[in-house]
Amino acid sequence: MNYLLQVTLIALSITTTFAVEDWNSPQLKSFSAAQQECAVYLLLSNETVQRYADNGYPDEFHSRKLINCILYQLHAFDEVTGVRDHVISSFFLSPGGCSDHIKRTQECLNSTVPERCSEETPFERTYRSFQCYYRHYGSLLTDVVRFLPYEPARAMYRIKQVYDSLSMVNTSCKALREFSVKQGFIVENISDALYTLGLRSGFYDLEHGLYVDRLYAQFGKLSLLSETTHQCLVRVSQQYNTEPLRLTQLVLQCVEQDISTQGWLTVAAQQILASSSSYCNVCEPLPSPAISTVSPDPSGMTTAKYPYPSIRHCCQ
């Protein structure tokens, strides 16, 4: 009996570990970890990297190159839109309360960061952007692990996660057909898939609840950090105590307007119905619906004992 129990516990542990690793890597990372990885990629010695860090990352070619690599590792910079404030700011400890650190940082960005990259000055935009936060925003949090948003360029991967979640919970063909034409987004149709997606993507777990700070890192919507959202999450969490209903109501009532899960469900459903190997086409063949050529905006993608104790609120 003890042997069987031991085997069962080991199997459960392995299953849980795999489930965590499904989203835990590489979406959680510290600045130091990104720096260490970049040092390996760029063939920089530990002594060189330590010298750069000790001297505030001086304006030298390899120091710039290191910072450029780190910001890309953290998904904190885009060549088109520039630095992603909602991502990079999470790696700095800002002064308590509302202050002018944000204004100083923005003024620095406006005055020192060139609008376009130049072959003559490589890594200029990433390096200057980082220095604005390093000098004006707050203290660099080197060892604090933060959530890294899924890259907009990986929109198809995110759709695949929704696709898999719908398939894993055996979403009915009727519901999929409704999703494909932007209908049928009711609790009975979406709850199982949303719950699976939330766990697999790292935006939800039973102990913490909904990770609003991670949603903010992903979507950059300040309203996610508002007191209104916070109160909504607390209220709904207390009202619903079973899964997957709790997560579904948290999404629908509190954050759907900021993360737009319906757009992802629509595209994923269209792809499932278009696949010749999908259950709906194998078991009850139907004409494939027209597939949208426009993906949803990747920047808008989508049970604790007392959830959301550490949600930080935006300054008013």
C-alpha positions in Angstrom: 0.0 0.0 0.0 2.8 2.4 0.9 4.6 1.5 -2.3 1.5 2.3 -4.4 1.1 5.6 -2.5 4.7 6.5 -3.1 4.4 5.7 -6.8 1.2 7.8 -7.0 2.9 10.8 -5.3 5.9 10.6 -7.5 3.7 10.5 -10.6 1.7 13.4 -9.4 4.9 15.4 -8.7 6.2 14.7 -12.1 2.9 15.7 -13.7 2.8 18.9 -11.7 6.4 19.8 -12.6 5.7 19.3 -16.3 2.6 21.5 -16.0 4.6 24.3 -14.4 7.5 24.0 -16.8 5.0 24.4 -19.7 4.8 28.1 -19.0 7.5 28.7 -16.4 10.3 28.7 -18.9 11.4 31.0 -20.4 8.6 33.4 -19.2 10.1 34.0 -15.8 13.6 35.6 -15.6 15.7 38.1 -13.6 17.9 40.8 -14.9 21.0 39.0 -13.6 19.9 35.8 -15.4 19.5 37.6 -18.7 22.9 39.3 -18.2 24.6 36.0 -17.5 23.0 34.4 -20.6 24.1 37.4 -22.8 27.6 37.2 -21.4 27.8 33.6 -22.8 26.3 34.6 -26.1 28.6 37.6 -26.6 31.8 35.8 -25.3 32.3 38.3 -22.4 34.2 37.2 -19.3 32.6 37.4 -15.9 35.2 40.0 -14.9 34.3 42.2 -17.9 30.5 42.0 -17.1 31.1 42.7 -13.4 33.2 45.7 -14.3 30.4 47.0 -16.5 27.9 46.5 -13.8 30.1 48.1 -11.1 30.5 51.2 -13.3 26.9 51.7 -14.3 27.3 50.1 -17.7 29.7 52.6 -19.3 29.4 53.9 -22.8 31.6 51.3 -24.4 30.9 49.2 -27.5 30.7 45.8 -25.7 28.8 47.4 -22.8 26.2 48.7 -25.2 26.1 45.3 -26.9 25.5 43.6 -23.6 22.6 46.0 -22.7 21.1 45.5 -26.1 21.2 41.7 -25.6 19.7 42.0 -22.1 16.8 44.1 -23.2 15.9 41.7 -26.0 16.2 38.8 -23.6 13.7 40.5 -21.3 11.4 41.4 -24.3 11.7 45.0 -23.2 12.6 46.6 -26.5 11.2 46.7 -30.0 12.9 48.3 -33.0 9.6 49.8 -34.2 8.0 51.1 -31.0 11.2 51.4 -28.9 11.5 50.6 -25.2 8.5 48.8 -23.6 7.9 50.8 -20.4 5.4 48.3 -18.9 8.1 45.7 -19.2 11.4 47.4 -18.3 9.9 49.4 -15.4 9.2 46.2 -13.5 13.0 45.6 -13.2 13.4 48.9 -11.3 12.4 49.9 -7.8 10.8 53.3 -8.1 10.5 55.8 -5.3 7.5 55.3 -3.0 4.3 57.1 -3.9 3.8 59.4 -6.9 7.0 61.3 -7.9 8.6 62.9 -10.8 10.8 59.8 -11.7 8.5 58.9 -14.5 8.6 62.5 -15.9 12.4 62.6 -15.7 12.7 59.2 -17.4 10.4 60.3 -20.2 12.3 63.6 -20.7 15.5 61.6 -20.9 14.0 59.2 -23.5 12.8 62.2 -25.6 16.1 64.0 -25.5 18.7 61.2 -25.8 17.2 58.3 -27.6 17.4 58.6 -31.4 14.2 57.9 -33.3 15.9 55.5 -35.7 18.8 53.1 -35.5 22.1 53.9 -37.3 24.9 51.6 -38.5 27.4 54.1 -37.4 26.2 53.9 -33.8 25.1 50.3 -33.1 23.0 49.6 -30.1 22.4 53.3 -29.5 18.7 53.2 -29.0 18.6 50.2 -26.6 21.6 51.5 -24.6 20.3 55.1 -24.3 16.8 53.8 -23.3 18.2 51.6 -20.6 20.4 54.4 -19.2 17.3 56.7 -18.9 15.7 54.1 -16.6 19.0 53.3 -14.8 19.6 56.9 -14.0 16.1 58.3 -13.4 13.5 55.6 -12.8 14.8 53.9 -9.7 17.2 51.2 -8.4 17.9 48.3 -10.7 16.4 45.0 -9.3 19.1 42.6 -10.5 17.9 39.4 -8.9 14.1 39.8 -8.7 12.4 37.4 -11.1 9.8 39.0 -13.4 7.3 37.7 -15.9 8.4 38.2 -19.5 5.5 38.9 -22.0 5.0 36.7 -24.9 6.5 38.4 -28.0 4.1 40.0 -30.5 6.1 38.2 -33.2 5.0 34.9 -31.7 1.3 35.6 -32.1 0.9 32.3 -33.9 2.4 30.5 -30.9 -0.1 32.2 -28.7 -2.9 31.2 -31.0 -1.5 27.6 -30.8 -1.8 27.7 -27.0 -5.5 28.7 -27.3 -6.0 26.1 -30.0 -4.5 23.4 -27.8 -6.5 24.5 -24.8 -9.8 24.3 -26.7 -8.8 20.8 -28.0 -7.6 19.6 -24.6 -10.9 20.2 -22.9 -12.9 18.8 -25.9 -14.8 22.0 -26.6 -17.9 21.1 -28.5 -18.0 21.6 -32.3 -21.2 23.7 -31.9 -19.3 26.1 -29.6 -16.3 26.2 -31.9 -18.6 27.1 -34.9 -20.1 29.9 -32.8 -16.6 31.2 -31.7 -15.5 31.2 -35.4 -18.2 33.8 -36.2 -17.6 35.8 -33.0 -20.5 34.4 -31.1 -21.2 32.0 -28.2 -18.8 33.5 -25.7 -20.9 32.3 -22.7 -19.6 30.7 -19.5 -20.6 27.1 -20.4 -18.6 27.3 -23.7 -15.4 29.0 -22.6 -14.8 28.1 -18.9 -12.9 24.9 -19.3 -10.7 26.3 -22.1 -10.0 29.6 -20.3 -9.0 27.7 -17.1 -6.6 25.5 -19.1 -5.2 28.4 -21.0 -4.7 30.5 -17.8 -2.7 27.8 -16.1 -0.6 26.9 -19.1 0.2 30.5 -19.9 1.2 31.4 -16.4 -1.4 34.1 -15.9 -3.3 32.1 -13.2 -2.7 29.6 -10.5 -4.8 28.2 -7.6 -2.7 29.7 -4.8 -2.2 33.2 -6.1 -5.2 33.7 -8.4 -5.0 35.9 -11.5 -1.6 37.4 -12.0 -2.6 41.0 -12.9 1.0 42.1 -12.8 1.8 39.6 -15.5 -1.2 40.6 -17.6 0.0 44.2 -17.3 3.5 43.1 -18.5 1.8 41.4 -21.5 -0.7 43.9 -22.5 0.5 47.2 -21.0 -3.0 48.4 -20.0 -2.7 50.6 -16.9 -6.4 49.9 -16.0 -5.3 46.4 -15.1 -3.5 47.9 -12.1 -6.3 50.2 -11.1 -8.1 50.1 -7.8 -11.3 49.4 -9.7 -9.8 46.2 -11.2 -8.4 45.2 -7.8 -11.8 45.6 -6.0 -13.4 43.6 -8.8 -11.0 40.8 -8.5 -11.5 40.6 -4.7 -15.3 40.7 -5.0 -15.5 38.1 -7.7 -13.0 35.8 -6.0 -15.1 35.9 -2.8 -18.3 35.3 -4.8 -17.1 32.2 -6.7 -15.2 29.5 -5.0 -15.0 26.7 -7.6 -13.0 26.2 -10.7 -13.2 26.8 -13.6 -16.1 29.2 -12.9 -14.0 31.4 -10.6 -11.3 32.2 -13.3 -13.9 32.6 -16.0 -15.8 35.2 -14.0 -12.6 37.0 -13.0 -11.8 37.3 -16.7 -15.2 38.2 -17.9 -16.1 40.7 -15.2 -12.7 42.3 -14.4 -10.2 42.1 -17.2 -11.8 41.1 -20.5 -12.0 44.6 -21.7 -8.2 44.9 -21.4 -7.0 41.5 -22.7 -9.7 40.6 -25.3 -9.7 36.8 -25.0 -12.6 36.6 -27.5 -10.4 37.6 -30.4 -8.0 34.7 -29.7 -10.8 32.2 -29.2 -12.3 33.3 -32.6 -9.0 32.8 -34.6 -8.2 29.5 -32.8 -11.7 28.1 -33.4 -11.4 29.0 -37.1 -8.1 27.2 -37.4 -9.5 24.1 -35.6 -12.5 24.0 -38.0 -10.2 24.5 -41.0 -8.0 21.5 -40.0 -8.8 18.3 -41.9 -7.7 16.3 -38.8 -9.8 18.1 -36.3 -12.6 16.2 -34.5 -15.3 18.3 -36.0 -14.2 17.5 -39.5 -13.3 13.8 -39.0 -16.4 12.9 -37.1 -18.9 15.2 -38.7 -17.5 16.7 -41.9 -18.5 20.3 -42.6 -17.4 22.9 -45.1 -14.4 24.7 -43.7 -15.3 28.3 -42.7 -13.5 31.2 -44.2 -10.3 31.9 -42.2 -9.5 35.4 -41.2 -6.2 36.6 -42.5 -6.0 39.2 -39.7 -4.6 37.9 -36.4 -5.8 39.6 -33.2 -3.6 42.3 -31.8 -0.9 40.4 -30.0 -0.6 43.2 -27.4 -4.2 42.6 -26.5 -4.1 38.7 -26.1 -5.5 36.6 -23.4 -8.0 29.5 -6.0 -6.3 31.7 -3.7 -7.1 31.8 0.0 -7.0 35.5 -0.4 -6.0 36.4 -3.9 -4.3 39.6 -5.1 -2.6 40.7 -1.8 0.3 42.4 -3.6 -1.3 44.1 -6.6 0.4 47.4 -7.1 -1.9 50.3 -8.0 -1.1 53.0 -10.6 -0.5 56.5 -9.4 -3.5 58.8 -9.9 
